[in-house]
């Protein structure tokens, strides 16, 4: 790598010969690889053979550009994460029954359990339900490319290899009504229903009817009316129990083989041009079980977070490189319940500028990325994605196929990630400490 002169920052574009053509070449490599995985493996449920086969294929692709490529197994309960949907809504429905039997106190207990699983599994991605679900073995692929000199920094580029169960309201909402807003409507109705049920039960207790005996609440005026209204709220809860389809997993070409292959393309391009970062170890992580609640990233961070303290380390989740008009650096995660590192975000923004793009910051209003697992493990992190958060019709549906791959978007994203790696290698995070997200 060329030496810095006069404080200038060298870029990948000015360092690597024929850079533009190489980016284009390895974008094509990524597209070919995604098509091959989709054709030979198909949908990739966490812990199933298709996920492992895809990971093995990608590990093989990394062997010629990484000194070390490992497949790391971990135990997972893949159905536990989305299991909260039916469990929580089932508890809410049961609360309607016991309320109308005069047991408001028991209704509150059931609704408290309902909210507990909603918050811990969905908002916080905790593994509260895992002990109650069948276990499988999933795996992460970890490829490591050494720097030219001493390791002073480490950059982890993470995509996820598994794909999601189909979300019915996203698919059928778009198919029937031309919009994915049905997803938001059903979620909102369910939340309102649960809050109403809880309010009704608390009101009954406050009025002295915590346990008034079977049938007695039905004879007490306002509580009789509330009981009937509760029964009406059962309809959206019953429908929302159909939220996802465990019998149909999607192809996941865009979400998130594009993220896997963008990180891989960085390593492949460096290997093909015999280029090494100066003092930064490049780690390509293709996680398993992201759609099962970030389980692969959690397992990776648990196994390696302590050893990563030997050098300045950043973790960047790459997720869905498809809609470049919506490209963003995400500074929040876990449905915006946590914040990523401002210095990492600012460094990434500068790297994108070096590539010729002014990428905005954005918050993640719904869901999570693997970067959240890194943040929870104490690793400095952020996420980069190019996808409409509306969400688009292909998000977690059968429409997420190779036909939607956008070569220009993937090429631009690869260029950006290359320059982010270059920026971090030369300056680290020091120039960006104290940055504020605006």
C-alpha positions as CSV (number, residue, x, y, z in Angstrom):
1,X,0.0,0.0,0.0
2,X,1.2,3.5,-0.7
3,X,2.4,5.6,2.2
4,X,0.3,8.5,3.3
5,X,1.8,11.9,2.3
6,X,0.9,15.3,3.8
7,X,-2.0,13.8,5.7
8,X,-3.8,12.7,2.6
9,X,-5.9,9.5,2.7
10,X,-5.3,7.1,0.0
11,X,-8.4,5.3,-1.3
12,X,-8.9,1.9,-2.8
13,X,-9.6,3.6,-6.1
14,X,-6.2,5.2,-6.2
15,X,-4.3,2.2,-4.7
16,X,-5.6,-0.8,-6.7
17,X,-4.8,-0.9,-10.4
18,X,-7.8,-1.0,-12.7
19,X,-10.0,-0.5,-9.6
20,X,-13.3,0.2,-11.4
21,X,-13.0,-2.9,-13.6
22,X,-12.1,-5.0,-10.6
23,X,-15.1,-3.8,-8.7
24,X,-17.3,-4.7,-11.7
25,X,-15.6,-8.1,-12.0
26,X,-16.2,-9.0,-8.4
27,X,-19.7,-7.7,-8.5
28,X,-20.3,-10.3,-11.2
29,X,-18.6,-12.9,-9.0
30,X,-21.1,-12.0,-6.3
31,X,-24.1,-12.3,-8.6
32,X,-22.9,-15.6,-10.0
33,X,-22.4,-16.9,-6.5
34,X,-25.8,-15.8,-5.3
35,X,-27.5,-17.5,-8.3
36,X,-25.6,-20.7,-7.7
37,X,-26.5,-20.9,-4.0
38,X,-30.2,-20.2,-4.8
39,X,-30.2,-22.8,-7.5
40,X,-28.3,-25.5,-5.6
41,X,-29.5,-24.9,-2.1
42,X,-32.8,-23.0,-2.4
43,X,-34.5,-21.6,0.8
44,X,-32.2,-21.9,3.8
45,X,-33.9,-22.4,7.1
46,X,-31.6,-22.1,10.1
47,X,-30.2,-25.4,11.1
48,X,-31.3,-27.3,8.0
49,X,-29.1,-28.9,5.4
50,X,-29.7,-26.2,2.8
51,X,-28.2,-23.6,5.1
52,X,-25.1,-25.7,5.8
53,X,-24.6,-26.5,2.2
54,X,-24.7,-22.8,1.3
55,X,-22.2,-22.1,4.0
56,X,-19.9,-24.8,2.8
57,X,-20.1,-23.4,-0.8
58,X,-19.3,-19.9,0.4
59,X,-16.4,-21.2,2.6
60,X,-14.9,-22.8,-0.4
61,X,-15.1,-19.5,-2.3
62,X,-13.1,-17.8,0.5
63,X,-10.2,-20.4,0.6
64,X,-8.1,-18.7,-2.1
65,X,-8.2,-15.3,-0.5
66,X,-8.1,-16.0,3.3
67,X,-5.4,-17.6,5.3
68,X,-7.9,-19.1,7.6
69,X,-11.5,-20.3,6.8
70,X,-13.5,-22.0,9.5
71,X,-17.0,-23.3,9.8
72,X,-18.0,-22.8,13.4
73,X,-21.0,-24.8,14.7
74,X,-23.4,-23.6,17.3
75,X,-26.6,-25.0,18.9
76,X,-29.8,-23.1,18.2
77,X,-33.6,-23.4,18.7
78,X,-34.6,-21.8,15.3
79,X,-38.3,-21.8,15.9
80,X,-38.1,-20.1,19.3
81,X,-37.6,-16.5,18.0
82,X,-40.8,-16.3,15.9
83,X,-42.5,-18.6,18.4
84,X,-43.4,-15.6,20.5
85,X,-46.0,-14.6,18.0
86,X,-48.4,-17.5,18.5
87,X,-47.5,-17.9,22.1
88,X,-48.1,-14.3,23.0
89,X,-51.3,-14.0,21.0
90,X,-52.5,-17.3,22.4
91,X,-52.0,-15.9,25.9
92,X,-53.9,-12.8,25.0
93,X,-56.8,-14.9,23.7
94,X,-56.8,-16.9,26.9
95,X,-56.9,-13.7,28.9
96,X,-60.3,-12.9,27.2
97,X,-61.7,-16.2,28.3
98,X,-60.7,-15.9,32.0
99,X,-61.7,-12.2,32.1
100,X,-65.2,-13.2,31.1
101,X,-65.2,-15.9,33.7
102,X,-64.7,-13.2,36.3
103,X,-60.9,-13.8,36.9
104,X,-59.5,-10.4,36.0
105,X,-56.4,-11.1,38.1
106,X,-55.6,-14.2,36.0
107,X,-56.2,-12.2,32.9
108,X,-53.6,-9.6,34.0
109,X,-51.1,-12.4,34.6
110,X,-51.6,-13.9,31.2
111,X,-51.3,-10.5,29.5
112,X,-48.1,-9.8,31.5
113,X,-46.6,-13.0,30.2
114,X,-47.8,-12.1,26.7
115,X,-46.0,-8.7,26.9
116,X,-42.9,-10.3,28.5
117,X,-42.3,-12.6,25.5
118,X,-43.1,-9.8,23.1
119,X,-40.5,-7.5,24.7
120,X,-37.8,-10.0,25.4
121,X,-37.9,-12.0,22.1
122,X,-39.0,-9.3,19.6
123,X,-37.7,-6.0,21.0
124,X,-34.6,-7.2,22.8
125,X,-33.9,-10.5,20.9
126,X,-33.3,-12.3,24.2
127,X,-33.4,-16.1,24.1
128,X,-36.2,-16.5,26.6
129,X,-38.1,-19.2,24.7
130,X,-35.1,-21.2,23.5
131,X,-35.2,-23.8,26.3
132,X,-38.7,-24.8,25.2
133,X,-38.0,-25.5,21.5
134,X,-36.2,-28.2,19.7
135,X,-32.5,-27.6,19.1
136,X,-30.6,-27.9,15.8
137,X,-27.0,-27.3,14.8
138,X,-26.4,-24.2,12.6
139,X,-23.0,-22.7,11.6
140,X,-21.1,-19.6,10.9
141,X,-18.4,-19.2,8.2
142,X,-15.4,-17.1,9.3
143,X,-12.8,-16.1,6.8
144,X,-9.7,-14.2,7.9
145,X,-7.3,-12.3,5.7
146,X,-4.2,-11.1,7.4
147,X,-2.8,-7.5,6.9
148,X,0.5,-6.6,5.4
149,X,2.0,-5.7,8.8
150,X,1.2,-6.0,12.5
151,X,-2.4,-6.3,13.4
152,X,-3.5,-3.0,14.9
153,X,-7.1,-3.1,13.8
154,X,-9.8,-5.5,12.7
155,X,-12.8,-5.0,10.5
156,X,-15.6,-7.7,10.6
157,X,-17.9,-7.7,7.5
158,X,-21.0,-9.7,8.3
159,X,-23.8,-11.0,6.1
160,X,-26.2,-13.8,7.0
161,X,-26.7,-17.0,5.0
162,X,-30.1,-18.2,6.3
163,X,-33.4,-17.0,4.9
164,X,-36.7,-16.2,6.5
165,X,-40.1,-17.9,6.8
166,X,-42.6,-16.1,4.6
167,X,-44.4,-13.2,6.2
168,X,-48.0,-13.6,5.0
169,X,-49.2,-10.0,5.5
170,X,-46.2,-8.6,3.5
171,X,-46.8,-11.0,0.6
172,X,-50.6,-11.1,0.5
173,X,-50.9,-7.4,1.3
174,X,-48.9,-6.5,-1.7
175,X,-50.5,-9.2,-3.9
176,X,-54.1,-8.2,-3.0
177,X,-53.8,-4.5,-2.3
178,X,-50.6,-3.4,-4.0
179,X,-49.1,-2.3,-0.7
180,X,-47.2,-3.8,2.2
181,X,-49.1,-1.6,4.7
182,X,-51.3,-4.6,5.7
183,X,-48.3,-5.7,7.8
184,X,-48.3,-2.5,9.7
185,X,-52.1,-2.5,10.1
186,X,-52.2,-6.0,11.6
187,X,-49.3,-5.3,14.0
188,X,-51.0,-2.1,15.1
189,X,-54.4,-3.8,15.6
190,X,-52.8,-6.5,17.7
191,X,-50.9,-4.1,19.9
192,X,-54.1,-2.0,20.4
193,X,-56.0,-5.2,21.2
194,X,-53.6,-6.3,23.8
195,X,-53.4,-2.9,25.5
196,X,-57.2,-2.8,25.6
197,X,-57.4,-6.2,27.1
198,X,-54.9,-5.2,29.7
199,X,-56.7,-2.0,30.5
200,X,-60.0,-3.8,30.9
201,X,-58.5,-6.3,33.3
202,X,-56.7,-3.6,35.4
203,X,-60.0,-1.6,35.5
204,X,-61.9,-4.6,36.8
205,X,-59.3,-5.1,39.5
206,X,-59.3,-1.4,40.4
207,X,-63.1,-1.7,40.8
208,X,-62.8,-4.6,43.2
209,X,-63.5,-7.4,40.9
210,X,-60.1,-9.2,40.7
211,X,-61.7,-12.6,41.4
212,X,-65.5,-12.2,41.6
213,X,-66.5,-15.7,40.8
214,X,-67.5,-17.4,37.5
215,X,-70.0,-15.4,35.6
216,X,-70.2,-12.6,38.1
217,X,-68.4,-9.9,36.0
218,X,-70.9,-10.5,33.2
219,X,-73.6,-9.2,35.4
220,X,-71.9,-6.0,36.4
221,X,-72.8,-3.3,33.8
222,X,-69.7,-1.7,32.3
223,X,-67.6,-4.9,32.8
224,X,-70.3,-6.8,30.8
225,X,-69.7,-4.4,27.9
226,X,-66.0,-4.6,28.2
227,X,-66.2,-8.3,28.1
228,X,-68.1,-8.2,24.8
229,X,-65.6,-5.7,23.3
230,X,-62.8,-8.0,24.3
231,X,-64.4,-10.8,22.4
232,X,-64.5,-8.5,19.4
233,X,-60.8,-7.9,19.7
234,X,-60.2,-11.6,19.4
235,X,-60.6,-11.4,15.6
236,X,-57.4,-9.4,14.8
237,X,-55.5,-11.5,17.3
238,X,-56.6,-14.7,15.6
239,X,-55.7,-13.4,12.2
240,X,-52.3,-12.1,13.3
241,X,-51.4,-15.6,14.6
242,X,-51.0,-16.3,10.8
243,X,-48.2,-13.7,10.7
244,X,-45.5,-16.1,9.3
245,X,-45.6,-19.4,7.5
246,X,-43.1,-22.0,8.9
247,X,-43.9,-24.3,6.0
248,X,-42.6,-21.9,3.4
249,X,-39.1,-20.4,3.6
250,X,-38.1,-17.8,1.1
251,X,-35.2,-17.9,-1.4
252,X,-33.5,-14.9,0.2
253,X,-31.3,-13.9,-2.7
254,X,-31.3,-10.3,-1.7
255,X,-31.9,-10.7,2.1
256,X,-29.2,-11.6,2.6
257,X,-27.0,-13.4,0.2
258,X,-26.1,-9.9,-1.2
259,X,-24.7,-9.0,2.2
260,X,-22.7,-12.3,2.4
261,X,-21.3,-11.9,-1.1
262,X,-20.4,-8.2,-0.7
263,X,-18.1,-9.0,2.2
264,X,-16.7,-12.0,0.3
265,X,-16.2,-9.8,-2.8
266,X,-14.0,-7.5,-0.7
267,X,-11.7,-10.4,0.3
268,X,-11.7,-11.9,-3.2
269,X,-10.8,-8.6,-4.9
270,X,-7.9,-8.1,-2.5
271,X,-6.7,-11.6,-3.1
272,X,-7.0,-11.3,-6.8
273,X,-5.0,-8.1,-6.9
274,X,-2.4,-9.3,-4.3
275,X,-3.4,-6.4,-2.1
276,X,-3.4,-6.4,1.7
277,X,-4.6,-3.8,4.1
278,X,-1.7,-2.3,6.0
279,X,-2.5,-3.1,9.6
280,X,-6.1,-4.2,9.5
281,X,-7.2,-7.8,9.7
282,X,-10.2,-8.5,7.5
283,X,-12.8,-10.9,8.9
284,X,-15.6,-12.1,6.6
285,X,-18.4,-13.5,8.7
286,X,-21.4,-15.2,7.1
287,X,-23.6,-15.9,10.0
288,X,-26.3,-18.6,10.4
289,X,-29.6,-18.0,12.1
290,X,-29.9,-14.3,11.7
291,X,-33.6,-14.8,10.9
292,X,-33.9,-16.9,14.0
293,X,-33.0,-14.0,16.2
294,X,-29.4,-13.1,15.4
295,X,-28.4,-16.5,16.9
296,X,-25.3,-16.9,14.7
297,X,-23.9,-13.5,15.4
298,X,-24.6,-13.9,19.1
299,X,-22.7,-17.2,19.1
300,X,-19.8,-15.7,17.1
301,X,-19.5,-12.7,19.5
302,X,-19.7,-15.0,22.6
303,X,-16.9,-17.1,21.2
304,X,-14.6,-14.3,20.0
305,X,-15.4,-11.0,21.7
306,X,-12.8,-11.4,24.4
307,X,-10.0,-12.2,21.9
308,X,-11.0,-9.2,19.8
309,X,-9.8,-6.9,22.5
310,X,-6.2,-7.3,21.2
311,X,-6.9,-4.6,18.5
312,X,-9.3,-1.9,17.6
313,X,-12.2,-3.8,16.2
314,X,-15.4,-2.8,14.3
315,X,-18.3,-4.9,13.3
316,X,-20.3,-3.9,10.2
317,X,-23.5,-5.7,9.3
318,X,-24.2,-5.8,5.6
319,X,-27.8,-6.5,4.9
320,X,-29.6,-6.4,1.5
321,X,-27.6,-4.6,-1.1
322,X,-30.5,-4.1,-3.6
323,X,-32.2,-0.7,-3.6
324,X,-29.4,1.9,-3.7
325,X,-31.8,4.8,-3.5
326,X,-32.4,3.6,0.0
327,X,-28.8,3.0,1.0
328,X,-28.2,4.1,4.6
329,X,-25.8,3.7,7.5
330,X,-27.9,2.5,10.4
331,X,-27.1,4.1,13.8
332,X,-29.9,2.4,15.7
333,X,-30.9,-1.3,15.9
334,X,-33.2,-3.7,17.7
335,X,-36.3,-1.7,16.6
336,X,-34.3,1.4,17.6
337,X,-33.9,0.3,21.2
338,X,-30.1,0.5,21.0
339,X,-27.6,2.9,19.3
340,X,-24.6,2.0,17.4
341,X,-21.2,3.6,17.8
342,X,-21.2,7.2,16.4
343,X,-17.5,7.0,15.5
344,X,-18.0,3.8,13.5
345,X,-21.0,5.4,11.7
346,X,-19.0,8.6,10.9
347,X,-16.0,6.5,9.7
348,X,-18.4,4.6,7.4
349,X,-19.9,7.8,6.1
350,X,-16.4,9.2,5.3
351,X,-15.6,5.9,3.5
352,X,-18.7,6.2,1.4
353,X,-17.7,9.8,0.6
354,X,-14.3,8.5,-0.6
355,X,-16.2,6.2,-2.9
356,X,-18.2,9.2,-4.2
357,X,-21.4,8.8,-2.3
358,X,-23.1,10.8,0.4
359,X,-24.9,8.1,2.3
360,X,-27.4,9.2,5.0
361,X,-27.7,8.0,8.5
362,X,-30.9,6.2,9.4
363,X,-32.6,4.5,12.3
364,X,-33.9,1.0,12.2
365,X,-37.6,1.3,13.1
366,X,-38.4,-2.4,12.9
367,X,-36.4,-5.6,13.4
368,X,-32.6,-5.9,13.9
369,X,-29.3,-6.6,12.2
370,X,-26.4,-8.8,13.2
371,X,-24.6,-5.6,14.3
372,X,-27.0,-5.5,17.3
373,X,-25.5,-8.8,18.6
374,X,-22.0,-7.2,18.3
375,X,-23.2,-4.1,20.2
376,X,-24.6,-6.2,23.0
377,X,-21.3,-8.0,23.2
378,X,-19.4,-4.7,23.6
379,X,-17.9,-4.6,20.0
380,X,-18.1,-1.2,18.3
381,X,-20.6,-1.6,15.5
382,X,-22.9,-0.2,12.9
383,X,-25.0,-1.5,9.9
384,X,-25.1,-0.7,6.2
385,X,-28.1,-1.7,4.1
386,X,-29.7,-0.7,0.8
387,X,-33.4,-1.5,1.2
388,X,-36.6,0.4,1.6
389,X,-37.8,0.1,5.2
390,X,-41.5,0.3,4.1
391,X,-40.8,-2.7,3.7
392,X,-40.6,-3.7,0.0
393,X,-42.8,-6.5,-1.4
394,X,-39.9,-8.9,-1.5
395,X,-39.1,-8.5,2.2
396,X,-39.5,-12.0,3.7
397,X,-41.6,-13.2,0.8
398,X,-41.3,-15.6,-2.1
399,X,-40.6,-12.6,-4.3
400,X,-37.0,-12.4,-2.9
401,X,-35.4,-14.1,-5.9
402,X,-32.4,-13.7,-8.1
403,X,-34.6,-11.8,-10.6
404,X,-34.4,-8.8,-8.3
405,X,-30.6,-8.6,-8.0
406,X,-29.5,-5.1,-9.1
407,X,-25.9,-5.1,-10.5
408,X,-25.5,-1.4,-10.3
409,X,-26.7,-1.3,-6.6
410,X,-24.3,-4.2,-5.7
411,X,-21.4,-2.6,-7.5
412,X,-21.9,0.7,-5.7
413,X,-22.2,-1.1,-2.3
414,X,-19.1,-3.1,-3.0
415,X,-17.2,0.1,-3.8
416,X,-18.4,1.8,-0.6
417,X,-17.5,-1.2,1.6
418,X,-14.0,-1.3,0.0
419,X,-13.5,2.3,0.8
420,X,-14.8,1.9,4.3
421,X,-12.2,-0.8,4.9
422,X,-9.5,1.5,3.4
423,X,-10.5,4.4,5.6
424,X,-10.5,2.3,8.8
425,X,-7.1,0.8,7.9
426,X,-5.4,4.2,7.6
427,X,-7.0,6.2,10.3
428,X,-8.9,3.9,12.6
429,X,-11.6,5.5,14.6
430,X,-9.5,8.2,16.4
431,X,-10.4,11.1,13.9
432,X,-14.1,10.3,14.4
433,X,-14.3,10.1,18.2
434,X,-16.8,12.5,19.5
435,X,-18.9,12.5,16.3
436,X,-22.6,13.1,16.6
437,X,-25.3,11.7,14.4
438,X,-27.4,14.4,12.8
